[in-house]
Amino acid sequence: MANLRDIRTRIGSIKTTRQVTSAMKMVSAARLKKAQDNISHIRPYTGRMAGIMAHLAASLDKPVAFDYSIPKKNGQTLILVIASNRGLCGGFNANVVKAVQSLIYGDLKQDYKSGKISISILGRQAEKMFKSRNIPVDETHHDLIQTASFSEISNFADKLMQQFSEGVYSKVIVVYNEFINAAVQSVQSYQYLPFEIAIPDEAQPESSYYIYEPDPLTIIHSLVPNMLHAMLFQIVLESQASEHGARMTSMHKATDNATDLIKELQLGYNKARQTAITNQIVEITGGAEALNNG
């Protein structure tokens, strides 16, 4: 009977765990809806601003340098890692750490060996993983992803732009999870600085339809900081939505696995109970026969 008690205890424990994972799934689903709304609002904004800048750049007679577009020599390469402060979200954090490892042991191997790589992290879980892999972390800014307000992210972007202008960093690469859908997140390694304007082939004809006041280069100079603010804010929002989607999917799988395990344990419990009852009947019958024969 001790075995039956152990099975009952385990079933009760797993049911409690299932309640927790189910509740976490519902919370993540609610947060994911809000995060998706935020992404749906900012993506058109950054996309339209990028289009305006592309047409402005295409209207210029020749490529010209603008603020934050000229890489500085002898500076550090900053890898800005955006992850999460909490776990239980599947491979969300591990995938970002693997992408950083592929950078520092691949394309940036020489810079990493010579000490020209700095790593800044937004997310406590990623920091723990880097420390367990003996990868040094230079800066942490975990509070920025706690609320992810535009003003705080913009101030942080201003700091990065200033350090880039002063030559502290020659390049800034952001590694994060891009939100595809609730079940799919794509790890991206994006060059944040120096800033580049992608000019599509069709931008040149359309640019002739506009009259610019002041000149296009002046407008580009004024738009670039705003674009960098919006881009970093979008990246943080993308990462947050990916985190909620990954956690919702992970908790959904955990809830299903708990349900399957409970069914298996319940079946084992019923079999063990039947075996115990059968053994008791055999003992009673054997005892009765022994009394009759005695």
LOTISE-720059 format. One line per 5 residues: number of its first residue (from 1); their letters; for each residue x, y, z of N, C-alpha, C. Coordinates in nm, 3 decimals, m for minus. Each point is the difference from the previous one (the first is absolute). Layout:
N
NUM> a> X,Y,Z,X,Y,Z,X,Y,Z ~ ...
//
This chain:
294
1> manlr> 0.082,m0.121,0.000,m0.082,0.121,0.000,0.086,0.127,0.000 ~ 0.127,m0.016,0.046,0.089,0.116,0.000,0.023,0.048,m0.143 ~ 0.006,m0.098,m0.095,0.021,0.037,m0.139,m0.119,0.080,m0.053 ~ m0.120,m0.038,0.038,m0.120,0.074,m0.041,0.001,0.142,0.055 ~ 0.044,0.013,0.125,0.008,0.134,0.059,0.101,0.087,m0.076
6> dirtr> 0.111,m0.060,m0.038,0.101,0.075,m0.076,m0.056,0.047,m0.133 ~ m0.075,m0.086,m0.067,m0.059,0.036,m0.130,m0.102,0.111,0.017 ~ m0.085,m0.011,0.106,m0.100,0.104,0.025,0.068,0.134,0.028 ~ 0.107,m0.002,0.079,0.073,0.122,0.030,0.059,0.063,m0.126 ~ 0.055,m0.086,m0.086,0.060,0.051,m0.123,m0.106,0.057,m0.093
11> igsik> m0.115,m0.066,m0.008,m0.108,0.051,m0.084,m0.045,0.138,0.051 ~ m0.015,0.013,0.131,m0.040,0.129,0.055,0.103,0.109,m0.027 ~ 0.128,m0.037,0.010,0.106,0.097,m0.026,m0.002,0.047,m0.146 ~ m0.019,m0.093,m0.091,m0.002,0.035,m0.142,m0.124,0.083,m0.035 ~ m0.112,m0.029,0.065,m0.120,0.081,m0.023,0.022,0.145,0.044
16> ttrqv> 0.070,0.016,0.112,0.032,0.136,0.045,0.091,0.071,m0.100 ~ 0.099,m0.074,m0.050,0.089,0.058,m0.101,m0.076,0.036,m0.126 ~ m0.094,m0.083,m0.038,m0.079,0.027,m0.120,m0.083,0.127,0.017 ~ m0.052,0.021,0.119,m0.075,0.124,0.025,0.090,0.123,m0.016 ~ 0.123,m0.011,0.048,0.095,0.112,m0.011,0.034,0.027,m0.146
21> tsamk> 0.035,m0.105,m0.074,0.038,0.019,m0.141,m0.118,0.050,m0.083 ~ m0.120,m0.046,0.031,m0.117,0.047,m0.072,m0.026,0.149,0.028 ~ 0.018,0.040,0.126,m0.018,0.142,0.035,0.106,0.086,m0.068 ~ 0.124,m0.048,m0.003,0.108,0.075,m0.066,m0.025,0.012,m0.149 ~ m0.057,m0.104,m0.059,m0.033,0.006,m0.143,m0.104,0.107,m0.026
26> mvsaa> m0.101,0.009,0.084,m0.105,0.100,m0.018,0.054,0.141,0.019 ~ 0.088,0.019,0.099,0.060,0.132,0.023,0.085,0.041,m0.120 ~ 0.081,m0.093,m0.050,0.085,0.030,m0.116,m0.084,0.030,m0.123 ~ m0.112,m0.070,m0.014,m0.087,0.025,m0.115,m0.057,0.142,0.005 ~ m0.038,0.045,0.120,m0.052,0.136,0.013,0.108,0.103,m0.028
31> rlkka> 0.120,m0.024,0.051,0.110,0.093,m0.023,0.044,m0.001,m0.146 ~ m0.010,m0.116,m0.063,0.037,m0.010,m0.141,m0.093,0.085,m0.085 ~ m0.128,0.001,0.034,m0.096,0.080,m0.078,0.039,0.148,0.006 ~ 0.036,0.049,0.118,0.040,0.140,0.014,0.129,0.027,m0.076 ~ 0.095,m0.095,0.009,0.128,0.017,m0.069,m0.019,0.000,m0.151
36> qdnis> m0.090,m0.083,m0.050,m0.028,m0.001,m0.144,m0.060,0.132,m0.045 ~ m0.088,0.056,0.083,m0.058,0.131,m0.034,0.109,0.107,m0.009 ~ 0.096,m0.005,0.094,0.109,0.098,m0.003,0.083,m0.014,m0.127 ~ 0.026,m0.123,m0.041,0.079,m0.022,m0.121,m0.076,0.047,m0.123 ~ m0.130,m0.029,m0.003,m0.080,0.041,m0.116,m0.007,0.151,m0.014
41> hirpy> 0.023,0.072,0.111,m0.002,0.146,m0.005,0.135,0.057,m0.045 ~ 0.109,m0.059,0.046,0.131,0.060,m0.028,0.058,m0.046,m0.133 ~ m0.034,m0.118,m0.046,0.056,m0.048,m0.127,m0.033,0.093,m0.118 ~ m0.126,0.043,m0.016,m0.028,0.093,m0.110,0.074,0.133,0.014 ~ 0.019,0.045,0.125,0.068,0.126,0.024,0.146,m0.007,m0.045
46> tgrma> 0.072,m0.102,0.047,0.141,m0.013,m0.038,0.015,m0.032,m0.147 ~ m0.094,m0.079,m0.054,0.007,m0.033,m0.141,m0.019,0.123,m0.088 ~ m0.096,0.085,0.037,m0.024,0.122,m0.078,0.116,0.097,0.013 ~ 0.056,0.012,0.120,0.113,0.090,0.018,0.121,m0.048,m0.081 ~ 0.022,m0.132,m0.001,0.110,m0.053,m0.081,m0.023,0.028,m0.148
51> gimah> m0.126,m0.009,m0.045,m0.031,0.030,m0.139,0.027,0.146,m0.035 ~ m0.037,0.090,0.090,0.024,0.143,m0.023,0.149,0.027,m0.011 ~ 0.078,m0.059,0.091,0.144,0.022,m0.003,0.064,m0.059,m0.125 ~ m0.052,m0.113,m0.045,0.053,m0.061,m0.123,m0.023,0.091,m0.120 ~ m0.119,0.058,m0.010,m0.030,0.090,m0.112,0.080,0.129,0.010
56> laasl> 0.023,0.048,0.123,0.082,0.119,0.017,0.144,m0.027,m0.045 ~ 0.054,m0.116,0.042,0.136,m0.034,m0.038,0.012,m0.021,m0.150 ~ m0.105,m0.057,m0.062,0.003,m0.024,m0.143,m0.006,0.130,m0.080 ~ m0.054,0.105,0.059,m0.010,0.129,m0.070,0.132,0.075,m0.005 ~ 0.098,m0.042,0.083,0.130,0.067,0.001,0.081,m0.040,m0.123
61> dkpva> 0.083,0.092,m0.047,0.079,m0.025,m0.120,0.103,m0.110,0.022 ~ 0.055,m0.008,0.119,0.101,m0.101,0.029,m0.012,m0.040,0.147 ~ 0.047,m0.119,0.034,m0.005,m0.043,0.140,0.081,0.094,0.089 ~ m0.059,0.038,0.110,0.069,0.090,0.094,m0.008,m0.059,0.139 ~ 0.094,0.042,0.082,0.001,m0.046,0.139,m0.096,0.083,0.083
66> fdysi> m0.060,m0.062,0.098,m0.089,0.070,0.091,0.027,m0.050,0.141 ~ m0.068,0.056,0.094,0.024,m0.035,0.140,m0.016,m0.149,0.024 ~ 0.094,m0.057,0.074,m0.003,m0.140,0.044,0.012,m0.098,m0.116 ~ 0.051,0.044,m0.115,0.018,m0.090,m0.114,0.146,m0.035,m0.024 ~ 0.091,0.071,0.063,0.143,m0.021,m0.025,0.058,m0.084,0.114
71> pkkng> 0.046,m0.121,m0.030,0.059,m0.083,0.106,0.129,0.060,0.052 ~ 0.017,m0.006,0.132,0.120,0.053,0.063,0.106,m0.109,0.009 ~ 0.126,0.040,m0.016,0.109,m0.095,0.006,0.047,m0.018,0.144 ~ 0.054,m0.119,0.025,0.062,m0.033,0.129,m0.099,m0.005,0.116 ~ m0.126,0.002,m0.029,m0.100,m0.011,0.106,m0.039,m0.144,0.026
76> qtlil> m0.073,m0.021,0.106,m0.051,m0.132,0.035,m0.121,m0.035,m0.086 ~ m0.024,m0.129,m0.017,m0.125,m0.047,m0.059,m0.093,m0.041,0.113 ~ m0.111,0.069,0.011,m0.096,m0.030,0.107,m0.105,m0.097,m0.051 ~ m0.017,m0.108,0.074,m0.109,m0.094,m0.028,m0.107,0.022,0.107 ~ m0.112,0.053,m0.042,m0.112,0.027,0.091,m0.095,m0.119,m0.006
81> viasn> m0.011,m0.071,0.110,m0.080,m0.123,0.007,m0.131,0.031,0.071 ~ m0.110,m0.031,m0.066,m0.132,0.025,0.059,m0.068,m0.135,0.024 ~ m0.023,m0.031,0.127,m0.060,m0.127,0.038,m0.114,0.026,0.098 ~ m0.009,m0.080,0.106,m0.110,0.017,0.096,0.052,m0.008,0.142 ~ m0.077,0.057,0.092,0.035,m0.006,0.142,m0.052,m0.128,0.066
86> rglcg> m0.098,m0.064,m0.061,m0.059,m0.121,0.058,0.019,m0.117,m0.096 ~ 0.000,m0.119,0.056,0.018,m0.121,m0.078,m0.132,m0.064,m0.039 ~ 0.001,m0.132,m0.012,m0.118,m0.079,m0.037,m0.057,0.045,m0.135 ~ 0.088,0.028,m0.094,m0.046,0.041,m0.133,0.073,m0.078,m0.109 ~ 0.022,m0.127,0.025,0.060,m0.087,m0.101,0.142,0.042,m0.034
91> gfnan> 0.030,0.001,m0.130,0.134,0.035,m0.045,0.017,0.146,m0.032 ~ m0.089,0.085,0.050,0.004,0.142,m0.032,0.136,0.062,0.033 ~ 0.046,m0.018,0.122,0.127,0.059,0.042,0.120,m0.077,m0.055 ~ m0.011,m0.132,0.000,0.112,m0.082,m0.047,0.033,0.027,m0.147 ~ m0.103,0.024,m0.081,0.024,0.026,m0.142,0.075,0.131,m0.021
96> vvkav> m0.031,0.102,0.081,0.072,0.127,m0.010,0.146,m0.017,0.040 ~ 0.023,m0.074,0.108,0.137,m0.023,0.046,0.079,m0.078,m0.104 ~ m0.062,m0.098,m0.063,0.068,m0.077,m0.105,0.037,0.090,m0.119 ~ m0.089,0.094,m0.034,0.029,0.092,m0.110,0.119,0.088,0.033 ~ 0.010,0.045,0.125,0.115,0.081,0.042,0.127,m0.083,m0.004
101> qsliy> m0.009,m0.124,0.044,0.117,m0.088,m0.004,0.047,m0.022,m0.143 ~ m0.093,m0.017,m0.092,0.039,m0.019,m0.140,0.069,0.125,m0.056 ~ m0.035,0.117,0.054,0.065,0.124,m0.044,0.143,0.009,0.056 ~ 0.014,m0.017,0.130,0.131,0.021,0.061,0.097,m0.113,m0.030 ~ m0.052,m0.118,m0.036,0.088,m0.110,m0.037,0.006,m0.019,m0.152
106> gdlkq> m0.070,0.088,m0.073,m0.003,m0.009,m0.145,0.051,0.126,m0.065 ~ m0.092,0.084,m0.049,0.038,0.121,m0.074,0.083,0.097,0.084 ~ m0.026,0.007,0.130,0.071,0.095,0.086,0.105,m0.068,0.088 ~ 0.049,m0.113,m0.046,0.092,m0.079,0.082,0.129,0.076,0.032 ~ 0.058,0.065,m0.100,0.125,0.072,0.021,m0.019,0.118,0.095
111> dyksg> m0.110,0.073,m0.019,m0.027,0.113,0.089,m0.023,m0.047,0.144 ~ m0.067,m0.116,0.014,m0.026,m0.053,0.134,0.130,m0.041,0.069 ~ 0.089,m0.063,m0.076,0.128,m0.042,0.058,0.086,0.120,0.039 ~ m0.009,0.108,m0.078,0.080,0.119,0.028,m0.065,0.094,0.100 ~ m0.116,m0.037,0.053,m0.067,0.080,0.103,m0.073,0.121,m0.054
116> kisis> m0.040,m0.004,m0.126,m0.071,0.112,m0.060,m0.151,m0.020,m0.006 ~ m0.050,m0.096,0.076,m0.143,m0.028,0.005,m0.054,0.035,0.138 ~ m0.105,0.078,0.004,m0.071,0.029,0.125,m0.141,m0.059,m0.010 ~ m0.046,m0.056,0.109,m0.133,m0.062,0.002,m0.086,0.071,0.103 ~ m0.112,0.051,m0.045,m0.097,0.066,0.087,m0.131,m0.080,m0.007
121> ilgrq> m0.060,m0.024,0.115,m0.114,m0.093,0.006,m0.121,0.067,0.061 ~ m0.115,m0.023,m0.063,m0.130,0.034,0.056,m0.072,m0.133,0.024 ~ 0.003,m0.049,0.124,m0.064,m0.127,0.031,0.085,m0.084,0.094 ~ m0.048,m0.026,0.120,0.077,m0.073,0.100,0.027,m0.144,m0.040 ~ m0.093,m0.062,m0.071,0.019,m0.140,m0.038,0.119,m0.017,m0.094
126> aekmf> 0.016,0.093,m0.093,0.114,m0.007,m0.091,0.130,0.023,0.075 ~ m0.002,0.091,0.097,0.121,0.025,0.079,0.044,m0.126,0.073 ~ m0.095,m0.074,0.057,0.034,m0.125,0.068,0.064,m0.099,m0.097 ~ m0.055,m0.007,m0.122,0.054,m0.095,m0.098,0.140,0.038,m0.044 ~ 0.025,0.129,m0.017,0.134,0.043,m0.038,0.101,m0.031,0.110
131> ksrni> m0.039,0.023,0.124,0.091,m0.028,0.111,0.030,m0.149,0.010 ~ m0.101,m0.084,m0.024,0.022,m0.145,0.005,0.090,m0.047,m0.112 ~ 0.010,0.078,m0.108,0.087,m0.033,m0.113,0.134,0.074,0.004 ~ 0.024,0.070,0.111,0.124,0.075,0.021,0.022,0.106,m0.108 ~ m0.109,0.063,m0.043,0.008,0.111,m0.095,m0.020,0.129,0.079
136> pvdet> 0.099,0.089,0.002,m0.011,0.121,0.082,m0.109,0.095,m0.050 ~ m0.072,0.057,0.094,m0.105,0.098,m0.029,0.045,0.135,0.051 ~ m0.005,0.102,m0.086,0.051,0.132,0.036,m0.107,0.089,0.065 ~ m0.123,m0.006,m0.051,m0.106,0.085,0.053,m0.131,m0.077,0.005 ~ m0.086,0.037,0.096,m0.134,m0.056,0.008,m0.100,0.115,0.017
141> hhdli> m0.112,m0.013,m0.068,m0.107,0.102,0.009,m0.134,m0.073,0.006 ~ m0.016,m0.082,0.104,m0.117,m0.086,0.008,m0.130,0.078,0.021 ~ 0.008,0.114,0.065,m0.122,0.076,0.030,m0.065,0.057,m0.126 ~ 0.077,0.015,m0.107,m0.055,0.061,m0.122,m0.111,m0.085,m0.062 ~ 0.009,m0.132,0.015,m0.102,m0.087,m0.060,m0.112,m0.032,0.099
146> qtasf> 0.010,0.052,0.121,m0.106,m0.026,0.098,m0.128,0.073,m0.039 ~ 0.015,0.128,m0.035,m0.116,0.079,m0.042,0.005,0.036,m0.147 ~ 0.123,0.013,m0.054,0.020,0.029,m0.143,m0.075,0.125,m0.043 ~ 0.024,0.110,0.070,m0.062,0.126,m0.040,0.085,0.064,m0.109 ~ m0.066,0.076,m0.087,0.070,0.061,m0.113,0.103,0.102,0.048
151> seisn> m0.031,0.073,0.105,0.093,0.102,0.049,0.129,m0.064,0.052 ~ m0.012,m0.110,0.075,0.119,m0.065,0.054,0.083,m0.064,m0.111 ~ m0.067,m0.062,m0.096,0.073,m0.060,m0.112,0.067,0.108,m0.083 ~ m0.066,0.113,m0.019,0.059,0.110,m0.077,0.124,0.056,0.070 ~ m0.007,0.014,0.132,0.117,0.047,0.075,0.117,m0.097,m0.014
156> fadkl> m0.031,m0.128,0.004,0.105,m0.101,m0.017,0.057,0.006,m0.142 ~ m0.086,0.021,m0.100,0.047,0.014,m0.138,0.089,0.123,m0.014 ~ m0.037,0.110,0.066,0.084,0.121,m0.004,0.138,m0.028,0.057 ~ 0.005,m0.078,0.105,0.129,m0.036,0.060,0.085,m0.080,m0.098 ~ m0.061,m0.095,m0.069,0.073,m0.079,m0.099,0.049,0.088,m0.115
161> mqqfs> m0.085,0.092,m0.046,0.039,0.088,m0.110,0.115,0.092,0.042 ~ m0.003,0.049,0.123,0.107,0.086,0.047,0.131,m0.077,0.009 ~ m0.007,m0.122,0.054,0.121,m0.081,0.010,0.054,m0.036,m0.139 ~ m0.089,m0.019,m0.096,0.044,m0.026,m0.136,0.066,0.123,m0.060 ~ m0.058,0.116,0.022,0.058,0.124,m0.052,0.136,0.029,0.062
166> egvys> 0.017,m0.035,0.127,0.126,0.026,0.069,0.107,m0.104,m0.032 ~ m0.037,m0.103,m0.075,0.097,m0.102,m0.037,0.016,m0.112,0.100 ~ m0.084,m0.001,0.104,0.006,m0.111,0.096,m0.036,m0.131,m0.070 ~ m0.102,0.005,m0.084,m0.042,m0.116,m0.078,0.013,0.032,m0.148 ~ 0.056,m0.093,m0.073,0.007,0.014,m0.146,m0.119,m0.067,m0.067
171> kvivv> m0.066,m0.088,0.075,m0.116,m0.072,m0.055,m0.087,m0.046,0.116 ~ m0.131,0.001,m0.021,m0.094,m0.051,0.099,m0.089,m0.102,m0.070 ~ 0.000,m0.122,0.050,m0.080,m0.109,m0.055,m0.102,m0.043,0.105 ~ m0.125,m0.006,m0.039,m0.106,m0.040,0.092,m0.043,m0.143,m0.035 ~ 0.000,m0.087,0.100,m0.044,m0.139,m0.016,m0.129,m0.018,0.079
176> ynefi> m0.105,m0.040,m0.068,m0.132,m0.008,0.065,m0.088,m0.099,m0.074 ~ m0.116,m0.027,0.056,m0.100,m0.087,m0.063,m0.104,0.086,m0.072 ~ m0.013,m0.020,m0.128,m0.105,0.068,m0.076,m0.128,m0.081,0.008 ~ m0.111,0.068,0.023,m0.128,m0.068,0.014,m0.057,m0.035,m0.137 ~ m0.025,m0.128,m0.021,m0.066,m0.047,m0.123,m0.146,m0.033,0.031
181> naavq> m0.020,m0.090,0.092,m0.133,m0.030,0.053,0.018,m0.060,0.140 ~ m0.110,m0.043,0.059,0.007,m0.047,0.139,0.092,m0.120,0.017 ~ 0.014,m0.080,m0.105,0.080,m0.121,0.011,0.139,0.013,m0.063 ~ 0.024,0.106,m0.074,0.126,0.012,m0.074,0.065,0.134,0.031 ~ 0.127,m0.005,0.039,0.081,0.119,0.020,0.132,m0.019,m0.076
186> svqsy> 0.044,0.104,m0.065,0.120,m0.009,m0.082,0.110,0.087,0.061 ~ 0.115,m0.060,0.032,0.111,0.074,0.058,0.067,0.083,m0.109 ~ 0.018,0.129,0.028,0.058,0.093,m0.096,0.127,0.063,0.058 ~ 0.100,0.019,m0.086,0.120,0.076,0.034,m0.001,0.124,m0.088 ~ m0.037,0.113,0.057,m0.026,0.122,m0.078,0.105,0.105,0.030
191> qylpf> 0.058,0.057,m0.105,0.097,0.108,0.018,m0.075,0.130,0.025 ~ 0.007,0.044,0.123,m0.070,0.122,0.042,0.079,0.125,m0.036 ~ 0.130,m0.004,0.025,0.092,0.108,m0.035,0.126,m0.061,m0.061 ~ 0.060,0.061,m0.102,m0.045,0.120,m0.069,m0.131,m0.022,m0.075 ~ m0.081,0.104,m0.004,m0.132,m0.008,m0.060,0.011,0.009,m0.152
196> eiaip> m0.072,m0.089,m0.067,0.001,m0.003,m0.145,m0.143,0.017,m0.052 ~ m0.013,0.077,m0.108,m0.130,0.019,m0.064,m0.009,m0.091,m0.120 ~ m0.096,m0.090,0.003,m0.020,m0.091,m0.114,m0.082,0.072,m0.107 ~ 0.059,0.015,m0.118,m0.066,0.071,m0.109,m0.048,m0.101,m0.104 ~ m0.131,m0.019,m0.011,m0.052,m0.092,m0.102,0.014,0.059,m0.140
201> deaqp> m0.006,m0.085,m0.099,0.016,0.045,m0.139,m0.109,0.096,m0.042 ~ m0.121,m0.018,0.054,m0.111,0.083,m0.044,m0.007,0.133,0.073 ~ 0.095,0.025,0.091,m0.006,0.125,0.077,0.034,0.122,m0.085 ~ 0.088,m0.015,m0.098,0.045,0.115,m0.077,m0.112,0.065,m0.081 ~ m0.082,m0.074,m0.076,m0.106,0.067,m0.075,m0.101,0.072,0.090
206> essyy> m0.038,m0.063,0.111,m0.103,0.059,0.085,0.051,0.125,0.070 ~ 0.132,0.007,0.025,0.053,0.115,0.073,m0.016,0.130,m0.079 ~ m0.016,m0.010,m0.131,m0.013,0.122,m0.080,m0.138,0.063,0.014 ~ m0.095,m0.066,0.068,m0.135,0.054,0.017,m0.009,0.099,0.115 ~ 0.105,0.014,0.081,m0.007,0.080,0.121,0.090,0.123,m0.009
211> iyepd> m0.041,0.105,0.069,0.083,0.120,0.018,0.037,0.004,0.148 ~ 0.130,0.004,0.028,0.047,m0.009,0.138,0.039,0.137,0.053 ~ m0.042,0.025,0.121,0.034,0.126,0.068,0.022,m0.031,0.148 ~ 0.119,0.009,0.054,0.125,0.037,m0.069,0.050,m0.112,m0.092 ~ 0.129,m0.005,m0.026,0.055,m0.097,m0.096,m0.005,m0.141,0.058
216> pltii> 0.003,m0.104,m0.086,m0.011,m0.139,0.046,0.104,m0.039,0.104 ~ 0.125,0.047,m0.015,0.103,m0.039,0.095,m0.030,0.052,0.140 ~ m0.049,0.121,0.009,m0.036,0.056,0.131,m0.114,m0.079,0.063 ~ m0.097,m0.040,m0.081,m0.111,m0.081,0.052,0.050,m0.135,0.049 ~ 0.093,m0.061,m0.077,0.056,m0.129,0.042,0.071,0.014,0.134
221> hslvp> 0.079,0.106,0.016,0.071,0.023,0.126,m0.097,0.010,0.118 ~ m0.114,0.059,m0.023,m0.097,0.015,0.109,m0.080,m0.128,0.025 ~ m0.015,m0.082,m0.104,m0.080,m0.122,0.014,0.078,m0.117,0.059 ~ 0.131,m0.004,m0.023,0.079,m0.116,0.042,m0.012,m0.027,0.150 ~ 0.016,0.099,0.089,m0.016,m0.030,0.144,m0.139,m0.053,0.034
226> nmlha> m0.103,0.057,m0.061,m0.136,m0.049,0.026,m0.016,m0.144,m0.049 ~ 0.062,m0.030,m0.114,m0.007,m0.135,m0.053,0.071,m0.099,0.092 ~ 0.115,0.039,0.052,0.074,m0.088,0.090,m0.076,m0.023,0.130 ~ m0.067,0.103,0.050,m0.084,m0.016,0.119,m0.111,m0.102,m0.027 ~ m0.071,0.020,m0.111,m0.114,m0.085,m0.033,0.044,m0.143,m0.029
231> mlfqi> 0.115,m0.016,m0.066,0.047,m0.134,m0.033,0.034,m0.080,0.125 ~ 0.071,0.063,0.094,0.035,m0.073,0.122,m0.124,m0.032,0.081 ~ m0.096,0.092,0.004,m0.125,m0.025,0.071,m0.076,m0.116,m0.066 ~ m0.002,m0.003,m0.132,m0.067,m0.111,m0.070,0.069,m0.133,0.030 ~ 0.133,0.001,0.004,0.074,m0.123,0.029,m0.037,m0.053,0.138
236> vlesq> m0.009,0.089,0.098,m0.038,m0.042,0.136,m0.142,m0.056,0.001 ~ m0.091,0.066,m0.072,m0.138,m0.049,m0.007,m0.007,m0.136,m0.070 ~ 0.079,m0.016,m0.105,0.005,m0.129,m0.071,0.046,m0.110,0.096 ~ 0.102,0.032,0.080,0.052,m0.098,0.094,m0.103,m0.034,0.108 ~ m0.072,0.100,0.047,m0.102,m0.025,0.103,m0.112,m0.089,m0.054
241> asehg> m0.046,0.030,m0.121,m0.106,m0.082,m0.059,0.050,m0.143,m0.021 ~ 0.125,m0.013,m0.043,0.057,m0.134,m0.019,0.009,m0.075,0.132 ~ 0.036,0.071,0.107,0.008,m0.063,0.131,m0.135,m0.053,0.045 ~ m0.105,0.082,m0.012,m0.133,m0.043,0.042,m0.049,m0.116,m0.087 ~ 0.027,0.007,m0.130,m0.040,m0.109,m0.087,0.073,m0.130,0.034
246> armts> 0.130,0.010,0.027,0.078,m0.119,0.035,m0.045,m0.059,0.133 ~ m0.029,0.089,0.097,m0.045,m0.050,0.131,m0.139,m0.062,m0.011 ~ m0.089,0.061,m0.077,m0.133,m0.056,m0.017,0.007,m0.139,m0.064 ~ 0.082,m0.013,m0.103,0.017,m0.129,m0.067,0.062,m0.103,0.093 ~ 0.101,0.042,0.076,0.067,m0.090,0.093,m0.094,m0.047,0.110
251> mhkat> m0.078,0.092,0.055,m0.094,m0.038,0.106,m0.115,m0.084,m0.054 ~ m0.038,0.024,m0.125,m0.104,m0.084,m0.062,0.050,m0.144,m0.012 ~ 0.124,m0.016,m0.044,0.058,m0.134,m0.012,0.015,m0.065,0.137 ~ 0.041,0.080,0.098,0.016,m0.054,0.136,m0.133,m0.045,0.057 ~ m0.106,0.075,m0.026,m0.134,m0.038,0.046,m0.045,m0.129,m0.066
256> dnatd> 0.022,m0.012,m0.130,m0.037,m0.123,m0.071,0.080,m0.119,0.051 ~ 0.130,0.021,0.023,0.083,m0.110,0.052,m0.045,m0.042,0.139 ~ m0.039,0.096,0.083,m0.049,m0.033,0.134,m0.129,m0.080,m0.008 ~ m0.088,0.038,m0.093,m0.125,m0.074,m0.018,0.027,m0.144,m0.042 ~ 0.093,m0.018,m0.095,0.035,m0.136,m0.045,0.062,m0.081,0.114
261> likel> 0.084,0.064,0.079,0.065,m0.071,0.110,m0.101,m0.039,0.108 ~ m0.097,0.086,0.025,m0.104,m0.033,0.097,m0.080,m0.121,m0.046 ~ m0.031,m0.005,m0.129,m0.074,m0.114,m0.055,0.080,m0.129,0.017 ~ 0.130,0.006,m0.025,0.084,m0.119,0.015,0.007,m0.044,0.146 ~ 0.018,0.098,0.089,0.006,m0.034,0.142,m0.134,m0.052,0.050
266> qlgyn> m0.111,0.057,m0.049,m0.132,m0.047,0.042,m0.022,m0.144,m0.045 ~ 0.045,m0.029,m0.122,m0.010,m0.138,m0.049,0.086,m0.093,0.085 ~ 0.121,0.042,0.032,0.087,m0.082,0.085,m0.058,m0.016,0.140 ~ m0.064,0.108,0.050,m0.062,m0.008,0.132,m0.113,m0.101,0.000 ~ m0.083,0.004,m0.104,m0.113,m0.095,m0.008,0.049,m0.144,m0.009
271> karqt> 0.106,m0.023,m0.078,0.056,m0.135,m0.011,0.056,m0.047,0.133 ~ 0.074,0.090,0.068,0.057,m0.037,0.129,m0.109,m0.026,0.103 ~ m0.108,0.079,m0.007,m0.112,m0.020,0.093,m0.070,m0.133,m0.026 ~ m0.020,m0.033,m0.126,m0.062,m0.128,m0.035,0.087,m0.117,0.047 ~ 0.132,0.017,m0.020,0.092,m0.106,0.045,m0.007,m0.017,0.151
276> aitnq> m0.005,0.112,0.071,m0.006,m0.007,0.146,m0.130,m0.067,0.046 ~ m0.112,0.034,m0.066,m0.130,m0.061,0.036,0.002,m0.149,m0.029 ~ 0.055,m0.037,m0.115,0.009,m0.142,m0.036,0.082,m0.077,0.102 ~ 0.113,0.058,0.041,0.084,m0.067,0.099,m0.073,m0.017,0.133 ~ m0.078,0.101,0.038,m0.076,m0.010,0.124,m0.106,m0.110,m0.009
281> iveit> m0.067,m0.007,m0.116,m0.102,m0.106,m0.018,0.065,m0.139,0.008 ~ 0.118,m0.012,m0.065,0.070,m0.129,0.003,0.039,m0.036,0.143 ~ 0.048,0.100,0.074,0.038,m0.029,0.139,m0.121,m0.041,0.084 ~ m0.112,0.072,m0.019,m0.121,m0.034,0.077,m0.049,m0.140,m0.037 ~ m0.002,m0.030,m0.129,m0.046,m0.132,m0.046,0.091,m0.111,0.054
286> ggaea> 0.131,0.026,m0.009,0.094,m0.099,0.051,m0.016,m0.021,0.151 ~ m0.025,0.108,0.072,m0.019,m0.012,0.144,m0.126,m0.077,0.033 ~ m0.109,0.025,m0.077,m0.126,m0.070,0.024,0.015,m0.150,m0.028 ~ 0.069,m0.034,m0.107,0.021,m0.142,m0.033,0.084,m0.068,0.107 ~ 0.098,0.074,0.053,0.085,m0.058,0.104,m0.083,m0.028,0.126
291> lnng> m0.093,0.091,0.034,m0.086,m0.020,0.116,m0.093,m0.120,m0.021 ~ m0.056,m0.013,m0.121,m0.091,m0.110,m0.029,0.075,m0.134,0.007 ~ 0.118,m0.003,m0.051,0.078,m0.126,m0.001,0.053,m0.032,0.138 ~ 0.014,0.106,0.083,0.051,m0.024,0.137,m0.106,m0.059,0.089
//
